[in-house]
Amino acid sequence: MHKNEQQVGKQGATPFAQTYFHGTKADLNLGDLIEVGYNSNFGQRKNAKYIFLTATLDAAIWGAELSLGEGRERIYLVEPTGEIENDPDLTDKKFPGNPSMSYRSVHPFKVVGEVTIWQAHPTDQVNAMKNALEKLKEQGINSLND
């Protein structure tokens, strides 16, 4: 083996390391940590057991658009600091696999950037999604993540 071949896969983080998205209305800064234990942006707004991230911009846009609160919709680039797992609300039990590439964790995410230009979903589509979520809530169907 050549010396370079032995080094493959053993280097640390690079500018091209996997980065994920987190959609919210929270106003955060570079280096901030998004952590569990704060009021959730969704559902019953109780202290969150998990925090969420996605590998797709579309899912992050939905996160920003559907999150509760009065702040500006934001999409942050985040890096997990620990293990992540598939979000059960969007995988396996409802959809085969993980088509939205949505994940959850109990470990913080570090904010490493912000997507400042993105295309929102049409207002009627966002309102339809909010109405559907409200109907589920009225039926007592809660998130698997509560």
Secondary structure, 3 states (H helix, E strand, C coil): CCHHHHHCCCCCCCCCCCCEEEEECCCCCCCCEECCCCECCCCCCCECCCEEEECCHHHHHHHHHHCCCCCCCEEEEEEECCCCEECCCCCCCCCCCCCCCEEEECCCEEEEEEECCCCCCCHHHHHHHHHHHHHHHHCCCCCCCC
